[in-house]
Amino acid sequence: MSSLAELLRELKGRSGLSYGVLAKRLHMSTSTLHRYCNGDAVPVEFAPVERFARLCKASPEELVEVHRRWILADAARGRKAGPAEGRAGAVAEPPRTQQPQPEKESEPEPHPEPEPQSEPEPRPESDSTSAIRPEPMPGRAKRRRAVAIGAAVALVVGAGSLALALNGADDGGDGRERAAGVSSSAAPHDSPGGPSGKGGREDTDDGRGKKKGEPTSSPSDKDGKGGRGKDGPARPDTSQDTGRGPAAAGEGRSGDLGAPITARTRPYVYESPCSQRFLVNRKPNQVPQPPAVEQDAPGWAADLGAVSAGEQLVEVTVQGLGKDTVVLQGMHVRVQSTSSPLAWNDFQMGVGCGGNVSTKSFAVDLDDGTPTLTPKAGQRDFPYKVSESDPEVFYVKASTEAHDVRWYLELEWSSGRRHNVLRIDDQGKPFRTSGNEGRPTYGWPLGGSKWEAPLNS
C-alpha cells in the first residue's frame, strides 16, 4: 500500500493540482482521495487510480507502474480469499434426502395381519364389534401399505439421485476441464487439476505429460503438443467460459485451477481518448454518445454489438498465485476464424486529440497467414518471470485491414517440472477485430454533442 500511495503523492505533487480540484474531477470526496494518497485505503477497482494518474499527466510507463503497484496493494489486502469454503459447505448438503417419517408409519403394518382371523365365524356377542371394525380396518391397512410402498420408492429414488449427484460432481469437474481445455488443445495429458490447462504438457510418470499406459484420444495429438488451429472435433467450442471468479466490468479473467498463475485482461485500452474506433451496424442517430472513460467501453460495445475497427489494444496482467516463481516462456496468437471485414459504419471515440504516444507492446498482424507477436516501442521479448508479489503487464496491439478476425492468446508457462499453456481471451469469448478500410467514418468532437458527418467523405 505504501509504495502505491508514495507514487500517487508524487504524481499529485508534480501536477500542481490541489486535493479539492482532483477530487472534484474524479467525482469523489476529498477525504477519500486523502486516504488513497496516504496509504490508509486502496481502491477496490483500478479505474479511479488510473483516472487520477491520467489527470496528473502520467506517462505510459508510469501508468504501467501505477497498475503494478495497485495489483500488489490489492493482493496484500487479501480481498480475494474464501470462495472455495462456501462451495465446500454447499456440497455437503445433498445427503439430507433421507426421510425417516414413512418408516414410523410402516411399523404398525404387522397388526392388520391377525384381523382377517377375527372374521371367520360370526359370534352373536361380537356382531356389534365386527359390524363396526371390518369396514375401517382394511382401508387403513391399504393406506398403510401404500404409505410404506411410497416411502420405499422415495428412499430408492432419493438414493439414486444422491448417487447421480455425487457421480456428476466427480465427473463435472473433468467435463468442465475438457470443455474448456479442448478449446486450445485436445491433449489427453493435460493436468488433471487444471480445468483450463489448455493445450499444455505437464510432466508426470513418463516425463512427457502422459501417464504410462494412457491411450491417446486423437491422432492429431501424437506429438504431445496439443491441437492447433483447425483440429475440428478436437476443438468443438472455443468460446467456453474460462473465467474464474468475479471480474470488474470490462475485465476478463483467464484462470486455470491447476496452474500457478492467473491472467486478467482489458479488451479495449485507449492510447489516447481518440485512439479507439468501433464498427457498429447502426446509423449515427441510433448510436449514443461514446463512453466518457475507457472503463465504460466494454459495456458500450456490448450493448451495441460493436467490434474493434482496424486495431485493438489489449492489456494482459499475469500474476502468480503463490510464492514460487513461474517462468513465462512465450505468448502465441491463435486465430479461431476469419471472414470478410464487416460492412458497418466506423465510429471514432474522439476527434482533435493530437498525436498518440506509442506504448510498449507486442504487435500482431492478423492479416498474416501465421500471425506472431513482435515487440514494439522498446518492449522486451519473452521469457519473463512472475510471482504473487511480482506481476507483469503486457500490451498486445492487433491490427487488420482485410479481414474480420476472432482470435485469442496462449501463454506458455513452466514452474519446476510443470509445463502448461494458459488461454487468454475476453471472459471466455475470443477477441474480435475487423478491418475498416473504405467504411464511412463518424467522429465525436471533444466537447461535442453529436456524431459529425463522415470524416472520410
Secondary structure as GFF3:
##gff-version 3
##sequence-region A 1 457
A	DSSP	alpha_helix	2	15	.	.	.	ID=ss1
A	DSSP	alpha_helix	19	26	.	.	.	ID=ss2
A	DSSP	alpha_helix	30	38	.	.	.	ID=ss3
A	DSSP	alpha_helix	47	55	.	.	.	ID=ss4
A	DSSP	alpha_helix	60	77	.	.	.	ID=ss5
A	DSSP	alpha_helix	83	91	.	.	.	ID=ss6
A	DSSP	three_ten_helix	94	97	.	.	.	ID=ss7
A	DSSP	alpha_helix	101	106	.	.	.	ID=ss8
A	DSSP	three_ten_helix	115	118	.	.	.	ID=ss9
A	DSSP	three_ten_helix	124	126	.	.	.	ID=ss10
A	DSSP	alpha_helix	127	132	.	.	.	ID=ss11
A	DSSP	alpha_helix	136	181	.	.	.	ID=ss12
A	DSSP	three_ten_helix	219	221	.	.	.	ID=ss13
A	DSSP	three_ten_helix	232	234	.	.	.	ID=ss14
A	DSSP	beta_strand	252	255	.	.	.	ID=ss15
A	DSSP	beta_strand	261	266	.	.	.	ID=ss16
A	DSSP	beta_strand	277	280	.	.	.	ID=ss17
A	DSSP	three_ten_helix	284	286	.	.	.	ID=ss18
A	DSSP	three_ten_helix	294	296	.	.	.	ID=ss19
A	DSSP	alpha_helix	297	304	.	.	.	ID=ss20
A	DSSP	beta_strand	307	309	.	.	.	ID=ss21
A	DSSP	beta_strand	311	320	.	.	.	ID=ss22
A	DSSP	beta_strand	326	339	.	.	.	ID=ss23
A	DSSP	beta_strand	345	351	.	.	.	ID=ss24
A	DSSP	beta_strand	361	365	.	.	.	ID=ss25
A	DSSP	beta_strand	374	376	.	.	.	ID=ss26
A	DSSP	beta_strand	384	386	.	.	.	ID=ss27
A	DSSP	beta_strand	392	399	.	.	.	ID=ss28
A	DSSP	beta_strand	404	415	.	.	.	ID=ss29
A	DSSP	beta_strand	418	424	.	.	.	ID=ss30
A	DSSP	beta_strand	431	434	.	.	.	ID=ss31
A	DSSP	beta_strand	441	445	.	.	.	ID=ss32
###
